[in-house]
Amino acid sequence: MNPSTIIGMIGGLVMVFGAIVLSSDNLSIFINIPGLMLVVGGTLAATFISYPLNEVIAVFRVFLIVLRNEQLYAKRDIDELTEVAKLRFRGEINKADQRLNQIRNPFLRTGMQMVIDGANTEDILTLMQWRIARMRARERAEAQIFRTMAAFAPAFGMLGTLLGLINMLYAMDTAGFEQIGRNMALALITTLYGILLANMFFKPVALKLERRTEQRVMLMNMMLEGVLMMKQQRSPAFIRETLQSFLAQHEDDLSDPSQGATGTGAGRPSAPAGSTGTRRAP
């Protein structure tokens, strides 16, 4: 499990619940089933209207990724790439081709297979950059669904507020204070539900997915650098050291607040000194 996600969600709910306990003598007034149905049901309905059914269902499965402490296995990929590069550098093409079947990263395996098959640099760049762009676009769309839900939830909370106020005003001449109070509670509690869902769950999940995409794009670009160096017949030791410095540099960039949030739409990170970048080999 991802400890920061669990701590954030549970800690946030505990803080909200604690504030309610300290500020109210009757906790049941914060439980309003019609208001919750209006906010949750309206948010889900608007989301299904906005996106295809398969995308919405898939994005709820993605939510499990947020709860999981996903490993990117960058060091394992570097080791596997270096091992295949070493076999190719020695001219043991058959052994390198056999070793490819054991590579667990499909993106890396595809790039090295193209190198061993003798594909030119332009074809390798075109295919691998296309796969990076496709992955980024797909995961950006998944995060955008949660951002859309974060926008819908407060809107339906406001809708519940208007509904409660209409009912309250309509019943003021004929109903007692009990019914007026019940309608007023509906008017206020739906706004609370909408704001809570948007800012405690939907927006944080979107940010978590965008952060994950940023890290995955960094790793895929690093693997692309390694494949290009392998294509250029660089020594395995040089490939390993360059990729390790590449990884260390970008881990520092991702954790450095002074760099600012780049989001999933950030451009491809620059390679460290000595790296080939994505330029064509001479």
N, C-alpha and C positions, 0 to 999 in steps of 0.2 A: 504493500500500500504506500501511497505517496504521503509522507507525514505532514508536509506543509498544507496540503489540501484538506486532510482530515482535521488537523489542528484549527485551520481557518474556519471550516464549516461548523465544527462542533463548538469551537470557542465563540464564534459569532452568535450562534443560537443560544448558548449559555448566557452571553452578555445581554441579549435582547430579553430572554426570559427573566434574568435577574432584575433588569430594569422594570419589567412589568410587575414582578413580585414586590419590589420596593415601592412602586408608585400606585399600587391598586390593592384594595381589600377584597375584590371579587375577580378572580382570574377568569371566570367563565364569560365575562363580558368581551374578552378578546377572542373568543371562539364563535365564529359566525359562519355556519355551513353555507347558507345561500351566497354570502359574500365571497367565500373561498371558491365556490363553484363558478361564480361569475368571472373572477379573475383568472383562475387556472383554465377553466373551460374556454373562456374567450381568447386567452393567449394561445392555447393549442389550436383552436379553430382558425384563428387568423394566420397562424404559422402554416397549417395545412393548406390554406387557401393560397398563401404566398409561394410555397415551394412544392415540387413534385413529391408524391407520397414516399417513393423510395429514398429520397434524400432526407426527409424528416425522420423516417424510421432508422436510417443508417446513422444519423447524427446522435440519436439517443444511445446507440451502441458506443459511439465515440465517447460519450460521457464516462463510461467505465475506464477509459484511458486516463482521464483526469484523476481518478481515484487510485490508479496504479502507478507505482514508482518505476516508470519505463526506463530501461537501459538502452543506450545507443550503441554500445560496444565498439567505440571508436578505436581503442587500442587493439582489440581483436582483429578488426578490419585492416589496420596497419600491418599487423604481423602476417596476416594471410596474403596481403598484397606483396609484401616484401619477400615472402617465401616463393611465390610464383615468379616474381621478378628475378629472383636469384636463379631459379631453374632456367628461365629464358635467357638470362645473361650468360649462363654456362653453355647454352646451346642445347639443353635437354628439353626440346619442345614437346616430345611425347609425355614426359613426366609432368611438365607444366600443364598440358592439356588434361591429364588425368586428375591433377590436383584441383583443377577448376571445379570439378563436380562436387568437391567438398566445401566450396566457398558458400557461406550461409547468407551473405548479403547479395541479393539478386542484382542490385544496381552495380555493385563492384564486379560481380561475376560477368555481367554483360560487357562491361568495358574491357576487362582483361581478355575475354574471349575474342573481341574484335581485334585487339592488339595481336594476339597469337595467330588469328586468321589472316593477318596482314592488311587489315583495313587502313585507309589513309587517315591522317589526323583530322581532316575536315569532316569526314563521316562520323568519326568517333565523337567529336565535339557536337555535331548536329544532333545525334541521337541522345547523348547523355544530357545535354542542356535541355533538350525537349522533355526528357523524363523529369528533370528537376523542375521545370516550369509547370508540367502537368501535376506533379505532386503538390507544389506550392498552391496552384489554383484550386485543387480539390480540397486541401485542408483549410485554405482561406475561406472557401464557401461553407465548410462545416462550422468554422468559428462565426461566420456572418449570420448563420441561422440563430445561434445563441444571442448575438447582438440584436437581432430582430426581435426575439422573444423579450429581451430586456427593454426594448422600446414599447412593445405591446402591453406588457404587464401593468405599468403605471397608467397607461391609457384606459385599460379596462377597470383599473381601480377608480379612476375618475368617473367612468361610466356608472359604476356602482354608487359613487357619491351622488351623482345626479339622480339616479333612480331612488335612492333613499330620501333625498330632499323633495322630490316630486310627491312621493307617497306621504311624507310628513306634512307637506303643505296641503295636500288634498284632504287629509284626515284631521286637520286642526279644528274644524268646526264641529265634527261629529264624534271624534274619538277621544279617549282619555289620554292622560299623560303616559300611560304604559305603552300604548301603541306608537305615540309620537316619539318616545324614547327609543323604541325598537327600530323605528325607521331612521332615526338620527344615528344610531349605532351602526346600521348598515351603511349609511352615508360616509362615515369616518373610517370604519374598519377595512373597507375595500381598498381605500387609498393606502392604508398601512400594508395590506397584503401585497399590493402591486409594487410598492417601493421596496419591500423586503425581498420579494422574489427577484426583482431586477438587479438589486445591488448586492445581495448575499449569494446568489447562485448564478444567474444567467451571465452577467458581465464578467465575474471572476472566471467562469468556465471558458468564456470566449478568450480572455486574456491568456489563460493557461494553454489553450490550444494554439494560439498565435505564437507563444513562447516556444512551444514544442516544435512548431513548424520552422521557426527561426533556427533552432538547434539542428534540426534534420537537414535543412538546406546547407548549413555550414559543413556538416559531415559529408554530404554528397559532393559539395564543391571540393572538399579535401580529397575525397576519393578520385574525383576527376583529375586533380593535380597529380595524384600518384599514377594514374593510368597514362597520362600524357608523358610523365617522366619515364615510365616503363617503355612507352612507344619510342622515346628518344634514346633508348639504351643507356640511361643513366645507371650508375652502380646501385645495387640494392642498399648499401650503407647510406649513400646520399639520399635515396628515396625515403628511407626510414627517418633519418635525422630531419629532413625537410618537413615531412608530414607531422612529426612530433612537435616541431617548433610551430608549425601551422596550427596544430590543435591547441597548444599552450597559449598562443597569441589570441586566438578567438575565444577560448574559454575566459581569458582575462577581459576581452572586450564585452562578452555577454554579461559578465558580473560587475562591470565598471559602470556605476550610475552616471559618471560624467560623459559617457558616450551617448546617452540619450536612448530612448526607445526607438528602435528602427522598425519594428512591426514586421509583418510577413511580406510586405512589399518592398523591403530593403533590397538594394542591389547586391550583386555578388560580392562577398568580402574579398579584399585584396590579399594576395599571397605574400608570405614573408620573403625576405631577400634570399635569392638563390633558387626560388621556385620558378616553375615554368609559366605560371598563370594559365590562361586559356588561349594563349597565342599559338599559332601554328608552329610546328617544329620546322627549323630551317632544313 
